[in-house]
Amino acid sequence: MTEEYKPLGGKILTKPFLFFSAIAVIAFFFLIKRFIYGIGAVTNLSDGYPWGIWIAYDVVVGTGLTCGGYAVSLIVYVLNKGEYHPLVRPAVMASLFGYTLAGFSIFFDIGRYWQTYNIFFPKYAQTNSVMLEVALCVTAYIMVLWIEFTPVYGEKWKHILEPITKRLNKVLFAFIALGMLLPTMHQSSLGTLMVISGYKLYPLWHTTFIPLLFLISAITMAYAVVIFESIVASLAFDRPMETPLLASLSLYMIGLTVVYLIVRIGDLLSRGQLGLAFHGDFKGFMFCIETLLFTMPFFLLSSPAKRNNPRMLFFAALSMLLAGGMYRFDTFLIGFNPGPGWQYFPSFSEIMITLGVISIEILAYLIFVKKLPVLPRIRHA
């Protein structure tokens, strides 16, 4: 099935573009300060909290939010649902931006950034390290995403790149297969990182099922973000809504959420820890909000009429994004307790750099959809 795509065109330097550019410039200022004076000059990290909002949001939540390319590819290429093909290219582009910036975030989060290259040398590697597996998988997936996206460049600059794209198309299936394997590995491994934290992670979140829960939540978030982005793009660029397609996609999101909640609540019941949610403390409150957000889409999309309502689809997707993001944020920060005397709250610099990363992703999205054939061509009846 070949889908026709077309650049949106239009001005780049719009008011939204200038607004997000300003945030990115402020973030860049703090990054310069970080690389000159060290990580302690711009963060509230410590020996107790060696990771903060950069890892919790930019990497752990961010890669979950940008698994759209992976999740839609599962439907199109594994389940052979070709009707979802128009969603593949925008989803892969979002994954490309999210993962590339997550990799960049890791670079400025680690203290000795100048030794990052050591992960690629076996003599320096801890081969039994979960962090090494995550680092290598994420790095490989970033490269795979850029290769998967090459048909877009091939269409834009056909007269130059046609010989290359013709050869690449013959082996592109192999990269698509890798693009479905690698996220399965590293999304579950992100959960494994917190399994080994042991007693430092609050029992509401600490379980040997974290790898499975992280993988399922990543896919549900991915479907949610595809729905969310499609609706926002339709409104922002005055394009027709893809409501029937999104309504159908939402069924996959809801089905996986059922699996997630069965595993999540079933695990807490089997361990006798569900009562901790009702102790009246902050951690229990965060768990309840997180679970409520996971269940909201069931009510918002409980009938075919609601699923074909763009407003209901939008709020259901938003609820799922907040739910998945909060679950990961709670696991890495709220539920984590390194011991007495340690506290963490992100500094202004950390927050601005995080907002800067988000702004750069939005800026890249605006440039790509306006200059490259990413979104499907509007078909007039």
C-alpha positions as CSV (number, residue, x, y, z in Angstrom):
1,M,0.0,0.0,0.0
2,T,1.6,3.3,-1.1
3,E,0.4,6.4,0.6
4,E,1.0,9.8,-0.9
5,Y,2.5,12.4,1.4
6,K,3.0,16.1,0.9
7,P,4.8,18.9,2.8
8,L,2.4,21.4,4.5
9,G,4.3,24.4,3.3
10,G,3.8,27.8,4.9
11,K,6.0,30.1,7.0
12,I,8.4,28.7,9.5
13,L,8.9,31.8,11.7
14,T,5.4,31.9,13.2
15,K,4.6,33.1,16.7
16,P,4.6,29.5,18.2
17,F,7.9,28.8,16.5
18,L,9.4,32.0,18.0
19,F,8.0,31.2,21.5
20,F,9.5,27.7,21.6
21,S,12.7,29.0,20.1
22,A,13.0,31.5,23.1
23,I,12.6,28.6,25.6
24,A,15.3,26.6,23.7
25,V,17.7,29.5,23.8
26,I,17.3,29.8,27.6
27,A,17.8,26.1,28.0
28,F,21.0,26.3,25.8
29,F,22.3,29.0,28.2
30,F,22.0,26.6,31.2
31,L,23.5,23.8,29.2
32,I,26.6,25.9,28.5
33,K,26.8,26.6,32.2
34,R,26.5,22.9,32.9
35,F,29.4,22.0,30.6
36,I,31.6,24.8,31.9
37,Y,31.0,24.5,35.6
38,G,29.9,20.9,36.0
39,I,26.6,19.2,36.6
40,G,26.3,20.4,40.2
41,A,26.1,24.0,39.0
42,V,22.7,23.5,37.4
43,T,21.1,20.6,39.2
44,N,20.0,19.5,42.7
45,L,21.3,16.0,42.2
46,S,23.2,14.2,44.9
47,D,24.7,10.9,46.0
48,G,21.2,9.9,47.2
49,Y,19.5,11.1,44.1
50,P,22.0,10.5,41.2
51,W,19.1,11.0,38.7
52,G,16.4,13.5,38.6
53,I,13.9,15.1,36.2
54,W,16.3,14.7,33.2
55,I,16.3,10.9,33.5
56,A,12.7,10.6,34.9
57,Y,11.1,12.8,32.2
58,D,13.5,13.2,29.3
59,V,14.5,9.6,29.1
60,V,12.1,7.3,31.0
61,V,8.8,9.2,30.3
62,G,10.0,10.7,27.0
63,T,10.9,7.4,25.3
64,G,7.6,6.0,26.4
65,L,5.8,9.0,24.9
66,T,7.6,8.6,21.6
67,C,7.1,4.9,21.0
68,G,4.5,5.7,18.4
69,G,6.6,4.4,15.5
70,Y,7.2,1.1,17.3
71,A,3.5,0.6,18.4
72,V,2.0,1.5,15.0
73,S,4.5,-0.6,13.2
74,L,3.4,-3.6,15.3
75,I,-0.1,-3.2,14.0
76,V,0.8,-2.5,10.4
77,Y,3.7,-4.9,9.8
78,V,3.0,-7.7,12.4
79,L,-0.8,-7.7,12.5
80,N,-0.9,-6.7,8.8
81,K,-3.4,-3.9,9.3
82,G,-2.6,-1.8,6.3
83,E,-5.4,0.7,7.0
84,Y,-3.2,2.2,9.7
85,H,-0.3,2.9,7.3
86,P,-1.0,6.7,7.0
87,L,-0.1,6.9,10.7
88,V,3.3,5.3,10.4
89,R,5.3,8.1,9.0
90,P,4.3,10.8,11.5
91,A,4.6,8.3,14.3
92,V,8.2,7.3,13.2
93,M,9.1,11.0,13.0
94,A,7.9,11.6,16.6
95,S,9.9,8.6,17.8
96,L,12.9,9.9,15.9
97,F,12.8,13.2,17.7
98,G,12.0,11.8,21.1
99,Y,14.7,9.2,21.1
100,T,17.3,11.4,19.6
101,L,16.7,14.0,22.3
102,A,16.6,11.4,25.0
103,G,20.0,10.3,23.9
104,F,21.2,13.9,24.0
105,S,19.7,14.2,27.5
106,I,21.7,11.3,28.8
107,F,24.8,12.9,27.4
108,F,24.4,16.0,29.6
109,D,23.1,14.1,32.6
110,I,26.1,11.9,33.2
111,G,29.0,13.5,35.1
112,R,31.9,12.4,32.9
113,Y,30.2,13.0,29.6
114,W,33.6,13.0,27.8
115,Q,33.8,9.3,28.5
116,T,30.5,8.4,27.0
117,Y,32.1,6.6,24.1
118,N,33.4,3.9,26.5
119,I,30.0,2.1,26.3
120,F,31.0,1.0,22.8
121,F,34.3,-0.6,23.9
122,P,33.9,-4.1,25.4
123,K,37.0,-3.8,27.6
124,Y,35.3,-1.0,29.5
125,A,31.8,-2.4,29.5
126,Q,30.0,-4.1,32.4
127,T,28.4,-6.8,30.3
128,N,26.0,-7.8,33.1
129,S,24.7,-4.2,33.5
130,V,21.1,-3.4,32.7
131,M,22.2,0.2,32.1
132,L,24.6,-0.9,29.4
133,E,21.9,-2.9,27.7
134,V,19.6,0.2,27.8
135,A,22.3,2.5,26.5
136,L,23.2,0.2,23.6
137,C,19.6,-0.5,22.6
138,V,18.6,3.1,22.7
139,T,21.7,4.1,20.6
140,A,20.9,1.4,18.1
141,Y,17.3,2.3,17.9
142,I,18.1,6.0,17.2
143,M,20.2,4.9,14.3
144,V,17.4,2.5,13.1
145,L,14.8,5.3,13.3
146,W,17.0,7.7,11.1
147,I,17.3,4.9,8.6
148,E,13.6,4.1,8.7
149,F,12.9,7.8,8.0
150,T,15.1,7.9,4.9
151,P,12.2,7.4,2.4
152,V,11.1,10.9,3.4
153,Y,14.4,12.4,2.3
154,G,14.3,10.2,-0.8
155,E,10.9,11.7,-1.8
156,K,12.0,15.3,-1.0
157,W,15.4,15.1,-2.9
158,K,14.5,12.4,-5.3
159,H,16.8,13.6,-8.1
160,I,19.8,13.2,-5.7
161,L,19.0,10.3,-3.4
162,E,17.0,8.0,-5.7
163,P,19.9,5.5,-6.3
164,I,20.5,5.2,-2.5
165,T,16.8,4.9,-1.6
166,K,16.2,2.2,-4.2
167,R,19.0,0.1,-2.7
168,L,17.8,0.9,0.9
169,N,14.2,-0.1,0.1
170,K,15.4,-3.7,-0.6
171,V,16.7,-4.1,3.0
172,L,14.4,-1.7,4.8
173,F,12.3,-4.6,6.1
174,A,15.3,-5.6,8.2
175,F,15.5,-2.2,9.9
176,I,11.7,-2.3,10.5
177,A,12.2,-5.6,12.2
178,L,15.0,-4.2,14.4
179,G,12.8,-1.2,15.1
180,M,10.3,-3.5,16.7
181,L,12.8,-5.6,18.6
182,L,14.9,-2.9,20.2
183,P,12.1,-1.0,22.0
184,T,10.8,-4.3,23.3
185,M,14.2,-4.8,24.9
186,H,15.0,-1.4,26.3
187,Q,11.5,-0.4,27.4
188,S,11.3,-3.5,29.6
189,S,14.9,-3.0,30.8
190,L,14.1,0.6,31.9
191,G,11.8,-1.2,34.4
192,T,14.5,-3.7,35.3
193,L,16.6,-0.7,36.5
194,M,14.2,-0.2,39.3
195,V,13.7,-3.9,40.2
196,I,17.4,-3.8,41.4
197,S,16.7,-0.8,43.6
198,G,15.1,-3.2,46.1
199,Y,13.8,-1.8,49.3
200,K,14.6,1.8,48.2
201,L,11.5,1.6,46.0
202,Y,8.1,1.9,47.7
203,P,6.2,-1.4,47.6
204,L,3.4,0.2,45.6
205,W,5.8,0.3,42.7
206,H,8.5,-2.3,43.5
207,T,7.7,-5.6,41.8
208,T,9.4,-8.1,39.6
209,F,6.6,-7.3,37.1
210,I,8.1,-3.8,36.5
211,P,9.7,-4.8,33.1
212,L,6.4,-6.1,31.8
213,L,4.4,-3.1,33.2
214,F,6.9,-0.7,31.6
215,L,6.6,-2.4,28.2
216,I,2.8,-2.4,28.3
217,S,2.6,1.2,29.5
218,A,5.0,2.2,26.7
219,I,2.7,0.7,24.0
220,T,-0.5,2.2,25.5
221,M,1.2,5.6,25.7
222,A,2.4,5.2,22.1
223,Y,-1.2,4.7,20.8
224,A,-2.4,7.6,22.9
225,V,0.3,9.9,21.6
226,V,-0.5,9.0,18.0
227,I,-4.2,9.9,18.6
228,F,-3.2,13.0,20.5
229,E,-0.8,14.2,17.8
230,S,-3.2,13.5,14.9
231,I,-6.0,15.5,16.5
232,V,-3.7,18.4,17.4
233,A,-2.1,18.4,13.9
234,S,-5.6,18.5,12.3
235,L,-6.6,21.4,14.5
236,A,-3.4,23.4,14.2
237,F,-3.0,22.9,10.4
238,D,-6.7,22.9,9.5
239,R,-6.7,19.3,8.2
240,P,-9.5,16.8,8.1
241,M,-9.8,14.7,11.2
242,E,-8.8,11.0,10.9
243,T,-11.6,10.1,13.4
244,P,-12.6,6.6,12.1
245,L,-9.0,5.5,12.1
246,L,-8.2,6.9,15.5
247,A,-11.4,5.4,16.9
248,S,-10.3,2.0,15.8
249,L,-6.8,2.6,17.1
250,S,-8.2,3.5,20.5
251,L,-9.5,-0.1,20.9
252,Y,-5.9,-1.3,21.0
253,M,-5.0,1.3,23.6
254,I,-8.0,0.3,25.8
255,G,-7.3,-3.5,25.4
256,L,-3.7,-3.1,26.5
257,T,-4.8,-1.0,29.4
258,V,-7.0,-3.8,30.6
259,V,-3.9,-6.1,30.6
260,Y,-1.9,-3.5,32.4
261,L,-4.4,-3.0,35.2
262,I,-4.9,-6.8,35.7
263,V,-1.2,-7.2,36.1
264,R,-0.8,-4.1,38.2
265,I,-3.6,-4.6,40.6
266,G,-3.3,-8.4,40.6
267,D,0.4,-8.1,41.7
268,L,-0.4,-5.7,44.5
269,L,-3.2,-8.0,45.8
270,S,-1.0,-11.1,45.6
271,R,1.7,-9.3,47.6
272,G,-0.8,-7.8,50.1
273,Q,0.4,-4.3,49.4
274,L,-2.8,-2.7,47.9
275,G,-3.8,-1.3,51.3
276,L,-0.8,1.1,51.1
277,A,-2.7,3.1,48.6
278,F,-5.2,4.1,51.3
279,H,-2.8,5.1,54.1
280,G,-3.5,8.8,53.4
281,D,0.2,9.7,52.6
282,F,1.5,11.4,49.4
283,K,2.7,8.2,47.8
284,G,-0.7,6.5,48.2
285,F,-2.3,9.7,46.8
286,M,0.0,9.6,43.7
287,F,-0.8,5.9,43.2
288,C,-4.6,6.6,43.3
289,I,-4.3,9.5,40.8
290,E,-2.2,7.4,38.5
291,T,-4.7,4.5,38.6
292,L,-7.6,6.9,38.1
293,L,-6.0,8.3,35.0
294,F,-5.5,4.8,33.6
295,T,-9.2,4.0,34.0
296,M,-10.6,7.3,32.6
297,P,-10.4,6.3,29.0
298,F,-12.8,3.4,29.7
299,F,-15.5,5.9,30.6
300,L,-14.6,8.4,27.9
301,L,-14.6,5.8,25.1
302,S,-17.3,3.4,26.5
303,S,-19.4,3.4,23.3
304,P,-18.9,3.6,19.5
305,A,-20.5,7.1,19.5
306,K,-17.9,8.3,22.1
307,R,-15.0,6.7,20.2
308,N,-16.0,8.6,17.1
309,N,-16.1,11.9,18.9
310,P,-12.8,13.7,18.4
311,R,-13.1,15.5,21.8
312,M,-13.6,12.2,23.7
313,L,-10.6,10.7,21.8
314,F,-8.5,13.7,22.7
315,F,-9.2,13.6,26.4
316,A,-8.9,9.8,26.5
317,A,-5.5,10.0,24.9
318,L,-4.5,12.9,27.2
319,S,-5.5,10.9,30.2
320,M,-3.5,7.9,29.1
321,L,-0.4,10.0,28.4
322,L,-0.7,11.5,31.9
323,A,-1.3,8.0,33.4
324,G,1.7,6.4,31.7
325,G,3.9,9.4,32.4
326,M,2.9,9.5,36.1
327,Y,3.5,5.8,36.5
328,R,7.1,6.1,35.2
329,F,7.7,9.3,37.1
330,D,6.4,7.8,40.3
331,T,8.6,4.7,39.9
332,F,11.8,6.7,39.3
333,L,11.3,9.6,41.7
334,I,8.2,9.7,43.9
335,G,8.4,6.1,45.0
336,F,12.2,6.1,45.3
337,N,13.7,6.7,48.8
338,P,17.5,6.4,49.0
339,G,17.4,6.8,52.8
340,P,17.2,9.3,55.6
341,G,18.5,12.8,55.0
342,W,18.2,12.8,51.2
343,Q,15.8,15.1,49.4
344,Y,15.4,16.1,45.8
345,F,13.4,18.8,43.9
346,P,14.5,19.9,40.5
347,S,16.3,23.2,40.2
348,F,15.1,26.0,38.0
349,S,17.9,25.2,35.6
350,E,16.8,21.5,35.4
351,I,13.2,22.5,34.7
352,M,14.2,25.0,32.0
353,I,16.5,22.5,30.2
354,T,13.7,19.9,30.3
355,L,11.3,22.5,28.8
356,G,14.0,23.3,26.2
357,V,14.3,19.7,25.1
358,I,10.5,19.6,24.7
359,S,10.7,22.9,22.7
360,I,13.4,21.6,20.4
361,E,11.2,18.6,19.6
362,I,8.2,20.8,18.8
363,L,10.4,23.1,16.6
364,A,11.7,20.1,14.7
365,Y,8.2,18.8,14.2
366,L,7.1,22.2,12.8
367,I,10.0,22.3,10.4
368,F,9.7,18.7,9.2
369,V,6.0,18.7,8.5
370,K,6.2,22.0,6.6
371,K,9.3,21.1,4.6
372,L,9.2,17.3,4.2
373,P,6.5,14.9,3.0
374,V,5.5,13.5,6.4
375,L,1.7,14.0,6.7
376,P,-0.6,12.2,4.2
377,R,-1.9,14.3,1.3
378,I,-5.4,15.6,1.8
379,R,-7.8,13.7,-0.5
380,H,-10.8,15.6,-1.7
381,A,-14.0,13.8,-2.4
